[in-house]
Amino acid sequence: MNETTTENTNRPFWQRIPLALQIVIALILAVALGIALGAGHPNPTNKAFIENLAIPSELVLKALRALATPLIFVAVLHTLMTTHIPGTVGRRLAVLLITNTTVAILIGLLVANVLRPGTWRHFSAPGSTTLTKQNLDPWGLIKDAVPEAILQPLVNNDVLQLIVVALSFGIVLRAIKSEQEAQGRTGYRPIEEVIGILFEAVVRILTWVIALVPLAVFGIVGKTVAEQGFEPFKSLGAFVIAVLLGLTLQACYYLLRVKFGSWVKPINFLRGGSDAFLTAFSTDSSTATMPVTFRVLQEKIGLRESSASLGALVGTNFNNDGTALYEAMSALFISQVLGLHLNLGQQFVVILTSIFASVGAAGIPEAGLVTMTLVFTSVGLPTQYIALLLTVDWFLDRSRTVINVMGDMTVSSLLDGKTPHRYGSEE
């Protein structure tokens, strides 16, 4: 404890400021700079300076694109290698996780298609922007999902092929581990340790990049306000409202599942989980919230330890419904802002990539920005427009983290069944 305190004290002052507060400060300073530079009517002599303000956001997005494929690949391998799920319960858990994530994405797409927040303000799409045409052709998707070379998906950022390669290696390595454990052998451990180290290395590099997000926000907001005033932010306000509505609908879905699928009363679920929800919003990390989630599921809601551990510990790796919903809505929002149209086939690809991208989203702040680049790439959307979302992502990330944690708790409640295991646990 003393070592941690000393380490925090020795860190530079700006590193001790919470990331969300850094972003808010960057927003305020950027708005002030944009107003000083003309607020929509910039002086031509400042043109070069204003253009250069976007350089930090371009560098951050370039780094996020570079990290996206190795993050998902290593995260899938690490999760499959290290997660222990009992056979029968594991199959039920997998069904619950896939169902919840799919429902979240469908809710996000429904809200985005109905409210169309991106139509509040249009931008001209880059001349090279061509959406990847997709029809509902299952056979075509299967053919496209098989890469010609193992490393090709990593080089080309091909999401579907990356998922196939990662799942193939992950499932095989998990099977080999199970076989060797049954035989009392430990030959799998060096591979497991290497995968764990690689995952930790990618996440650590990601934290370095995320630390630059306030600088990127400062640049992109300052440039936007200076060149176009506050007009572009109208659509972002509509997008925030749409995402919050989508997350609220997902929360209502969870409460309905709890009411009809478990013995837990929804009001007790909300009251007992309040500590976990507040921790999720304040820390912006489902991983940091995991011990609190595990504790409240047992002590305040009254679930069995096995049910609590499967939902809280396993779900943290797989169950990122809020992130999946947000990434699907972001893809539709940017396509609407650019005046582009995602057909049914393209939205189906968004569903597939969002499901697996949410698995690769590490439980640290702003990690969803990394996997979002793959969702955009899967349908040919320009990733540079993710910079627009940086201005509001600091708040929406906290909101969707609450939904991620609520999803973990819902899964635990459903696994616990419809009969309380001890007297008075409903109270």
Helices and strands as residue ranges (DSSP letters): H 2-10, G 13-16, H 19-36, G 44-46, H 47-52, H 55-82, H 87-115, G 117-120, H 138-145, H 152-156, H 159-182, H 189-210, H 213-228, H 233-261, H 266-272, H 274-283, H 286-299, H 305-309, I 310-314, H 315-318, H 321-337, H 344-360, H 368-379, G 383-385, H 386-415
